Amino acid sequence: MANPQGMSQRDIGAQLTSALAGTGGATAGLTGAAGKMAGTTRNPMGFSSALDAAARERDKAAAGVGERVMANNADVKLKQQQQGAEGLSGLYGMDVRGQTENAALIPKDIEQQMNAAKYGWMQQIPELTKDISSIAGLA
C-alpha cells in the first residue's frame, strides 16, 4: 500500500515505443520527400518551414503519448494502493470481530461457573445443618 509498483519499466517502454512509432514514421516520410525535392531543385531552404512544423507536431505528439502513459501508470499505482487498503481493512475488521467475540464469551463463562457452583454435595451442607438444628430444636 505504501509503495505501489505500477506498471513495469518493460510495459512502459512497450507502450511508448508502440505509440511513438507512428509519429516517427510520419515525419521520416516528410523529411525524405523534402530531402529529395531539395536535391532535385537545389533549394535546401524551400521545405525548412514544413520540416520545422513537422518536427514540432512530432514532439507535441511524443509529449502527449508520454503524458498518457505516465497517467495510466499513476492510475495503476492508485488502484494498487486501494487494493492494499482494502486488504488491510479486511484483516483489521476480522481481528476486531474476533476480539469482540472473545470478549462476549467471558460473561458466559462466569455465568456457567456460577450455575455449576449451585449444585453438589458441598453446597447442600448449609441446608443440612439448618435442617439438623431445627430437628434438634424440636426435640
MIDO-888243 format. One line per 2 residues: number of its first residue (from 1); their letters; for each residue x, y, z of N, C-alpha, C. Coordinates in Angstrom, 1 decimal. Layout:
MIDO-888243
NUM	A	X,Y,Z,X,Y,Z,X,Y,Z; ...
This chain:
MIDO-888243
1	MA	0.8,-1.2,0.0,0.0,0.0,0.0,0.9,1.3,0.0; 2.0,1.2,0.7,2.8,2.4,0.9,3.7,2.6,-0.4
3	NP	4.0,1.5,-1.1,4.9,1.6,-2.2,4.4,0.8,-3.4; 3.4,1.3,-4.1,2.8,0.6,-5.2,3.8,0.6,-6.4
5	QG	3.9,-0.6,-7.1,4.9,-0.7,-8.1,4.4,-0.1,-9.5; 3.1,-0.1,-9.7,2.6,0.4,-11.0,3.0,-0.6,-12.1
7	MS	3.1,-0.1,-13.3,3.5,-0.9,-14.5,5.0,-1.1,-14.4; 5.4,-2.2,-15.0,6.9,-2.4,-15.0,7.5,-1.5,-16.1
9	QR	8.8,-1.3,-16.0,9.5,-0.5,-17.0,9.4,-1.1,-18.4; 9.3,-2.4,-18.4,9.2,-3.0,-19.7,7.8,-2.7,-20.4
11	DI	6.8,-2.7,-19.5,5.4,-2.3,-20.1,5.4,-0.9,-20.5; 6.0,0.0,-19.7,6.0,1.4,-20.0,6.8,1.6,-21.3
13	GA	7.9,1.0,-21.5,8.7,1.1,-22.7,8.0,0.6,-23.9; 7.3,-0.5,-23.7,6.5,-1.1,-24.9,5.4,-0.1,-25.3
15	QL	4.7,0.5,-24.3,3.7,1.4,-24.7,4.2,2.7,-25.4; 5.3,3.2,-24.9,5.9,4.4,-25.5,6.4,4.0,-26.9
17	TS	7.0,2.9,-27.1,7.6,2.5,-28.4,6.4,2.4,-29.4; 5.4,1.7,-29.0,4.3,1.5,-30.0,3.6,2.8,-30.3
19	AL	3.4,3.6,-29.4,2.8,4.9,-29.6,3.6,5.9,-30.4; 4.9,5.9,-30.2,5.8,6.8,-30.9,6.2,6.4,-32.2
21	AG	6.0,5.1,-32.5,6.4,4.6,-33.9,5.7,5.3,-35.0; 4.5,5.6,-34.8,3.7,6.3,-35.8,4.2,7.7,-36.1
23	TG	4.5,8.4,-35.0,4.9,9.8,-35.2,6.3,9.9,-35.9; 7.2,9.0,-35.6,8.5,8.9,-36.2,8.4,8.6,-37.7
25	GA	7.5,7.7,-38.0,7.3,7.3,-39.4,6.7,8.4,-40.3; 5.8,9.2,-39.7,5.2,10.3,-40.5,6.2,11.3,-40.8
27	TA	7.0,11.7,-39.8,8.0,12.8,-40.1,9.1,12.3,-40.9; 9.4,11.0,-40.8,10.5,10.5,-41.6,10.2,10.5,-43.1
29	GL	8.9,10.2,-43.4,8.5,10.3,-44.8,8.5,11.7,-45.4; 8.1,12.7,-44.5,8.2,14.1,-44.9,9.6,14.6,-45.1
31	TG	10.5,14.1,-44.2,11.9,14.5,-44.3,12.5,13.9,-45.5; 12.2,12.7,-45.9,12.8,12.1,-47.1,12.3,12.8,-48.3
33	AA	11.0,13.1,-48.4,10.5,13.8,-49.5,11.1,15.2,-49.7; 11.3,15.9,-48.5,11.9,17.2,-48.6,13.4,17.1,-49.0
35	GK	14.1,16.1,-48.6,15.5,15.9,-49.0,15.6,15.6,-50.5; 14.7,14.8,-51.0,14.7,14.5,-52.4,14.4,15.8,-53.2
37	MA	13.4,16.6,-52.8,13.0,17.8,-53.5,14.1,18.8,-53.4; 14.8,18.9,-52.3,15.9,19.8,-52.1,17.0,19.5,-53.0
39	GT	17.3,18.2,-53.2,18.4,17.7,-54.1,18.0,18.0,-55.6; 16.7,17.8,-55.9,16.3,18.0,-57.3,16.3,19.5,-57.6
41	TR	15.8,20.3,-56.8,15.6,21.7,-57.1,16.9,22.5,-56.7; 17.7,21.9,-56.0,18.9,22.6,-55.4,18.6,23.8,-54.6
43	NP	17.4,23.6,-53.8,17.0,24.7,-52.9,16.7,24.0,-51.6; 17.7,23.9,-50.7,17.5,23.2,-49.4,16.6,23.9,-48.5
45	MG	16.4,25.2,-48.7,15.6,26.0,-47.7,14.1,26.0,-48.0; 13.8,25.5,-49.1,12.4,25.5,-49.6,11.4,24.8,-48.7
47	FS	11.9,23.8,-48.0,11.0,23.0,-47.1,11.3,23.1,-45.6; 12.1,24.1,-45.3,12.5,24.2,-43.9,11.3,24.5,-42.9
49	SA	10.4,25.4,-43.4,9.3,25.7,-42.5,8.4,24.5,-42.4; 8.2,23.7,-43.4,7.4,22.5,-43.3,8.1,21.4,-42.4
51	LD	9.4,21.3,-42.6,10.1,20.4,-41.7,10.0,20.8,-40.2; 10.2,22.1,-40.0,10.0,22.6,-38.6,8.7,22.3,-38.0
53	AA	7.6,22.6,-38.8,6.3,22.3,-38.4,6.1,20.8,-38.1; 6.6,20.0,-38.9,6.5,18.5,-38.7,7.2,18.1,-37.5
55	AR	8.4,18.7,-37.2,9.2,18.3,-36.0,8.4,18.8,-34.8; 7.8,20.0,-34.9,7.0,20.4,-33.7,5.8,19.5,-33.4
57	ER	5.1,19.1,-34.5,4.0,18.2,-34.3,4.4,16.9,-33.8; 5.6,16.4,-34.3,6.1,15.1,-33.8,6.4,15.2,-32.3
59	DK	7.1,16.3,-31.9,7.4,16.4,-30.5,6.2,16.6,-29.6; 5.2,17.3,-30.1,3.9,17.5,-29.4,3.2,16.2,-29.2
61	AA	3.2,15.4,-30.3,2.6,14.0,-30.2,3.3,13.2,-29.2; 4.7,13.2,-29.2,5.5,12.4,-28.3,5.3,12.8,-26.9
63	AG	5.1,14.1,-26.6,4.9,14.6,-25.3,3.5,14.1,-24.8; 2.5,14.1,-25.7,1.2,13.7,-25.3,1.2,12.2,-25.0
65	VG	1.9,11.4,-25.8,2.0,10.0,-25.5,2.6,9.7,-24.2; 3.7,10.4,-23.9,4.4,10.2,-22.6,3.5,10.6,-21.5
67	ER	2.7,11.7,-21.6,1.8,12.0,-20.5,0.7,11.0,-20.3; 0.2,10.4,-21.4,-0.9,9.4,-21.3,-0.3,8.2,-20.6
69	VM	0.9,7.7,-21.0,1.5,6.5,-20.4,1.7,6.7,-18.9; 2.2,7.9,-18.5,2.5,8.2,-17.1,1.2,8.3,-16.3
71	AN	0.2,8.9,-16.9,-1.1,9.0,-16.3,-1.7,7.6,-16.1; -1.6,6.7,-17.0,-2.0,5.3,-16.9,-1.3,4.6,-15.8
73	NA	0.0,4.9,-15.7,0.9,4.3,-14.7,0.4,4.8,-13.3; 0.1,6.1,-13.2,-0.4,6.6,-11.9,-1.7,6.0,-11.5
75	DV	-2.6,5.7,-12.5,-3.9,5.1,-12.2,-3.6,3.7,-11.7; -2.7,2.9,-12.3,-2.4,1.6,-11.8,-1.9,1.6,-10.4
77	KL	-1.0,2.6,-10.1,-0.5,2.7,-8.7,-1.6,3.0,-7.7; -2.5,3.9,-8.1,-3.6,4.2,-7.2,-4.5,3.0,-7.0
79	KQ	-4.8,2.2,-8.0,-5.6,1.0,-7.9,-4.9,0.0,-6.9; -3.5,-0.1,-7.1,-2.8,-1.0,-6.2,-2.9,-0.5,-4.8
81	QQ	-2.8,0.8,-4.5,-2.9,1.3,-3.2,-4.3,1.0,-2.6; -5.3,1.2,-3.4,-6.7,0.9,-3.0,-6.9,-0.6,-2.6
83	QG	-6.3,-1.4,-3.5,-6.4,-2.9,-3.2,-5.7,-3.2,-1.9; -4.5,-2.6,-1.7,-3.8,-2.8,-0.4,-4.6,-2.3,0.8
85	AE	-5.2,-1.2,0.7,-6.0,-0.6,1.8,-7.2,-1.5,2.0; -7.9,-2.0,1.0,-9.0,-2.9,1.2,-8.5,-4.2,1.8
87	GL	-7.4,-4.7,1.5,-6.9,-5.9,2.1,-6.6,-5.7,3.6; -6.0,-4.6,3.9,-5.7,-4.3,5.3,-7.0,-4.1,6.1
89	SG	-7.9,-3.4,5.5,-9.2,-3.1,6.3,-9.9,-4.4,6.5; -9.9,-5.4,5.6,-10.5,-6.7,5.8,-9.8,-7.4,6.9
91	LY	-8.5,-7.4,7.0,-7.7,-8.1,8.0,-8.1,-7.4,9.4; -8.1,-6.1,9.4,-8.4,-5.4,10.6,-9.8,-5.7,11.1
93	GM	-10.7,-5.7,10.2,-12.1,-6.0,10.6,-12.2,-7.4,11.2; -11.5,-8.4,10.6,-11.6,-9.7,11.1,-11.0,-9.8,12.5
95	DV	-9.9,-9.1,12.7,-9.2,-9.1,14.0,-10.1,-8.5,15.1; -10.8,-7.4,14.8,-11.7,-6.7,15.8,-12.9,-7.6,16.0
97	RG	-13.4,-8.2,15.0,-14.6,-9.1,15.2,-14.2,-10.3,16.1; -13.0,-10.8,15.9,-12.5,-11.9,16.8,-12.4,-11.5,18.2
99	QT	-11.8,-10.3,18.4,-11.7,-9.8,19.8,-13.0,-9.6,20.4; -14.0,-9.0,19.7,-15.3,-8.8,20.2,-16.0,-10.1,20.6
101	EN	-15.9,-11.1,19.8,-16.5,-12.4,20.1,-15.9,-13.0,21.3; -14.5,-12.9,21.4,-13.9,-13.4,22.6,-14.3,-12.7,23.9
103	AA	-14.5,-11.4,23.8,-14.9,-10.6,25.0,-16.3,-11.0,25.4; -17.1,-11.3,24.4,-18.5,-11.7,24.7,-18.6,-13.1,25.4
105	LI	-17.5,-13.9,25.2,-17.5,-15.2,25.9,-17.3,-15.2,27.4; -16.6,-14.2,27.9,-16.2,-14.1,29.3,-17.5,-14.1,30.2
107	PK	-18.5,-13.2,29.9,-19.6,-13.3,30.8,-20.3,-14.6,30.8; -20.4,-15.3,29.7,-21.0,-16.6,29.6,-20.2,-17.6,30.4
109	DI	-18.9,-17.5,30.4,-18.1,-18.4,31.2,-18.3,-18.2,32.7; -18.4,-17.0,33.1,-18.7,-16.7,34.5,-20.0,-17.2,35.0
111	EQ	-21.0,-17.0,34.1,-22.4,-17.4,34.4,-22.4,-18.9,34.6; -21.7,-19.7,33.7,-21.7,-21.1,33.8,-21.0,-21.6,35.0
113	QM	-19.9,-20.9,35.4,-19.3,-21.3,36.7,-20.2,-21.0,37.9; -20.9,-20.0,37.9,-21.8,-19.7,39.0,-22.9,-20.7,39.0
115	NA	-23.5,-21.1,37.9,-24.5,-22.1,37.9,-24.0,-23.5,38.3; -22.7,-23.8,37.9,-22.2,-25.1,38.3,-21.9,-25.1,39.8
117	AK	-21.6,-23.9,40.4,-21.4,-23.9,41.9,-22.6,-24.0,42.7; -23.8,-24.0,42.1,-25.0,-24.1,42.9,-25.4,-25.5,43.2
119	YG	-24.8,-26.5,42.6,-25.2,-27.9,42.7,-24.0,-28.7,43.2; -24.2,-29.7,44.0,-23.2,-30.6,44.5,-23.4,-30.8,46.0
121	WM	-22.8,-31.8,46.6,-23.0,-32.2,48.0,-22.4,-31.1,48.9; -21.3,-30.4,48.5,-20.8,-29.4,49.4,-21.7,-28.2,49.5
123	QQ	-22.5,-27.9,48.5,-23.4,-26.8,48.5,-24.7,-27.1,49.4; -24.9,-28.4,49.6,-26.1,-28.8,50.4,-25.8,-28.8,51.9
125	IP	-24.5,-28.7,52.4,-24.2,-28.8,53.8,-24.9,-27.7,54.6; -24.9,-26.4,54.2,-25.6,-25.4,55.0,-27.1,-25.8,55.2
127	EL	-27.8,-26.3,54.2,-29.2,-26.6,54.3,-29.3,-27.8,55.3; -28.4,-28.8,55.2,-28.5,-30.0,56.0,-28.3,-29.6,57.5
129	TK	-27.3,-28.7,57.8,-27.1,-28.3,59.2,-28.3,-27.5,59.7; -28.9,-26.7,58.8,-30.1,-26.0,59.3,-31.2,-26.9,59.6
131	DI	-31.4,-28.0,58.8,-32.4,-29.0,59.0,-32.1,-29.7,60.3; -30.8,-30.1,60.5,-30.5,-30.8,61.7,-30.7,-29.9,63.0
133	SS	-30.4,-28.6,62.9,-30.6,-27.8,64.1,-32.1,-27.6,64.3; -32.9,-27.5,63.3,-34.3,-27.4,63.5,-34.9,-28.6,64.1
135	IA	-34.4,-29.8,63.7,-34.8,-31.1,64.3,-34.4,-31.2,65.8; -33.2,-30.8,66.0,-32.7,-30.8,67.4,-33.5,-29.8,68.3
137	GL	-33.9,-28.7,67.7,-34.7,-27.7,68.5,-36.1,-28.3,68.8; -36.6,-29.1,68.0,-37.9,-29.7,68.2,-37.8,-30.8,69.3
139	A	-36.7,-31.4,69.4,-36.6,-32.5,70.3,-36.3,-31.9,71.7
